[in-house]
Amino acid sequence: MADLGLLPTAERAPRSKSVVPGSRVRVRDAEGEHEHTVISRATADSPPGCVSVRSPVGMALLGRRAGDQVQVQTPGGVRLLTVVDVVAAPDPSSPRSARGCEG
């Protein structure tokens, strides 16, 4: 399985059991693996990979654990997502926190 650039192994945050706001989530779909940071609010200038808890993908991922599968209705159609990995939300003072997504 390819590392999608989460963080070098030594810097990885502790694994989380389920997705909560601030979690980084690696999912697999028909197109491959993707990483999302689940955030409480999105802004117009949020970088790619940031997904709001109010979006279809964000709502579907909340509370999920590695190995869970979920179908998500998106504007492009229904997507089947498999949660590959959940990394706990980092310390809010960390430069790697979800704040980069929230602007």
Helices and strands as residue ranges (DSSP letters): G 9-11, E 24-29, E 32-39, E 50-52, H 56-61, E 69-74, E 77-87, H 99-102
